[in-house]
């Protein structure tokens, strides 16, 4: 797959000595939706700001469609649209003028028909003559998206697009993002919400303390999510897993009272019936059974904890 | 050069001016009229002519300079400080534009606004006194240069300022005293010799003197020196702005 953004060994150390990015390397495929997950202060916004030119990097290389963001900043920035985390808008200006300003700023000639199309798509057309200060919070977020799309970018950065947004608007945002993807726009979004990444991303990256801990296809992650654990509590403790049960890959707890069996929910046969039969044949008396499913959140928490260790 | 971007910034900034056109227009007309009532008529009638020019007419260049300098600074400083304050500066930093294009857009709009106000004051002054401008082209050139250089200065203040209070600090504490002591309302030849020498360290003296020469052919200092002063001031401001964008001082982390 063709990559449209290549980041190599990106480091950012702020003036006070805080190391926000510790050598991040990452390639974004053209036309994909990448969700960057991470806790507060993980370096998500710094990463986006550095690519967009708002923050300067300490070292490393960033190329947008082959253009270096330092040497060929004009060509690189023309390809990028940014929706910032904060709702930063000129309150006294109208929706139309503020969107037109963004297009002009990127050196694009006036194209009212195109801007009308964007505003209609974002349900903002009726509000085009309203001042920003008269709009609701959700509408203002849409204006930010309209501004970011005004110059027809090929890459769109959405920094926490649904932070503080109600459920229905969040759903609308996801629809908008999917529609943009269909139009061929590459989308990189940062989020706290794991369900958001699950709902719309093609790939998921996890970042913490300035390091990229994981970047993986959502499908393969979901496969890992498909793993479930069956926990068997025994009436009497055992010292080892009986030989007759060795094929099941059971894990015995330290106190010898619990056996854990992992299985794939997506598989044709989970092996549970066979396991229960074998347990009985081995003479083990069961006290209780429990099942639990891995979630992206588990993977995320584990990765973040490992990163902190 | 990304001229479309320059135009976009210019139009966006001018829109702010047109939104408050009544204030932008009426305020200088009223304040100029008040200056003429107080200095021109009430006090000026008791002051004899200055080098053959009536006192009412004599103060016109100083009044215009006073307004275009303060307006140039306040328009440009607010123009760039406001995006910093509300956070929309991100758009400028992420746009495919360089420092020169940003400066031309913001400073151009601020200079246009102050030029407009200067012309309004000139027209208002024409209602109170007879004005026979001896060097109209030079007069216009001095006005444009002053509007531009002070808008540049204001742009630097806007980037430097971290609060609205700081935004007002230099115009109030530095510029206003320099303008009032720079011969806006008097010829420096009226001062005692010691103060005449001290006054020559005030850069505003050169600007007002040159501007007054364009009106009446009278100057406290040679016109060439006035031009040199304004060119030097513009040059210093340009270098400062170039350095700000090169280093990202107070705008890019």
Interface residues (C-beta under 8 A of the other chain):
Chain A: X14 X15 X49 X52 X53 X54 X55 X56 X73 X74 X75 X76 X77 X78 X80 X82 X84 X86 X88 X89 X90 X91 X92 X93 X97 X100 X101 X102 X103 X104 X105 X106 X107 X108 X109 X147
Chain B: X2 X4 X5 X7 X8 X9 X11 X12 X15 X16 X19 X82 X83 X86 X87 X88 X90 X91 X92 X93 X94 X95 X96 X97 X248 X252 X253
